Amino acid sequence: MTATASTAALSPAASLRGDDGWQRAFFRFAAASDGRTQLARQFVQYPFHITRPMHLDPNWPELATLVLQSTSGGLFRDDRVAIEISVGDGAAAQVTTQSATKVHSMEAGDTAEQLISVKVEAGGYAELINDALILFPDSRLDTATRLTVAQGAAAVVTEAALWHVPTEARSESAPAFAKFSQLLEMTDDYGVPIVRERQLSGLETPAGLRHWEHYGVQASVYALAPGGAILPLVSALRQALDGHRDVWGGVTTLPGEAGAVTRLLATDGAAMRAAVGALWRASRVALVGRVDGLSWRK
């Protein structure tokens, strides 16, 4: 379906942004005197909403889990959302989304932007477990993820996306989103660049949609540990990936032995979710020796 003035969704946030033009959420996690991680500072604007930090994992009672929610129903044209996560020394925090995020159809020339920043200080540990972005026909999204992980810190970050398949046209559908731009940058705690990569696809881009036609779901899992033991991490990730025969992927080390990234392709969203879950759990064990004690159902 081609988006027109009557079908393209307008952002409800036009009058609700901050002075800088962005819709922001900020979270600072710190270790309390009893060893548990607490949410020391928070700031949220529309469309963000959060749960109270929870300590649910019996295998890691100090770990704080925060569920990031949205009240808007997805990303709309002209949305500019920014999420900033900071984890201090001795703190352990997991931030996860409530569900997949729809990126709605847009009129020609309109786009949405999403910026995610994660900073982990020495001695800290962070997980950002993102559910998939669902790219609707004629949608346009620019995303940027910026990671700063100090020596002696560790983090796991997941990203995933799939194109929308209408139920009534599932057998003959093809991807039809206009633009999907993904930028990832990683620096050390002195600001020295470690990784900078960009992926671009969509009907309006030179890359087109050829690599989306056979694999409708794509994901990346970043396991970061500057100065850590990388070879055992890579081995653990490859072993976790071997158990998912309906997902295609590979594991490679990041420059400067800052960690490892796993790239994934799949034809089925449920298969991809299972693979990503296995990889972040394996990453946690390899990075900090903690076995996940929860069974998430979303």
Secondary structure, DSSP 8 states (H G I E B T S, - for coil): ----TTTS-B-TTTTT--TTS-EEEEEEEEE-TTS-EEEEEEEE-TTEEE---B---TT-TT-EEEEEEESSSSB-BT-EEEEEEEE-TT-EEEEEESS-EEE----TT--EEEEEEEEE-TT-EEEEE---EEE-TT-EEEEEEEEEE-TT-EEEEEEEEEE---GGGTTT-----SEEEEEEEEE-TT--EEEEEEEEEBTTSTTBTHHHHS--EEEEEEEE-TTS-HHHHHHHHHHHHHT-TTEEEEEEE-GGG-EEEEEEEES-HHHHHHHHHHHHHHHHHHHH----------
